[in-house]
């Protein structure tokens, strides 16, 4: 459990980078045998790529690093519960565990809306640990969306 916090702090550092870029602040770290293989943050706006989620970018980096798209035994730390797209990629990569900070009630495909990673109809299941640094992960997301609401308010024209 102790390493969970250290790796999630790295994911939070990545989420802070996304925040600074105006992206939804999600960070991910892919770890194998206690060693960081990849780290990434959300970049769909920056990259003009709807698939540039932190999880997918980390999986791509790790695949390049290892020379294999199968990352058997690897663990993914992510600040926000993965979506359907990311959950599918996690299954294909054969990760052993996903550790995430906060649930995503609108898009979560791990425990909130769907349970893709543990669906026994699929050929691979992934262990799940949730709630690691939950307060910090949630606070960053709340701060981001609070700021977005403030900066996107329309100007009043009635005087």
Secondary structure, DSSP 8 states (H G I E B T S, - for coil): -HHHHHHHHHHHHHHHHHHHTTS---EEEEEETTEEEEEEE--HHHHT-TT--HHHHHHHHHHHHHT-S--TT-EEEEEE---HHHHHHHHHHT-SEEEEEE--TTT-TTTTS--GGG-TTSS---EEEE-TTHHHHHHHHHHHHHHHHHHT-------
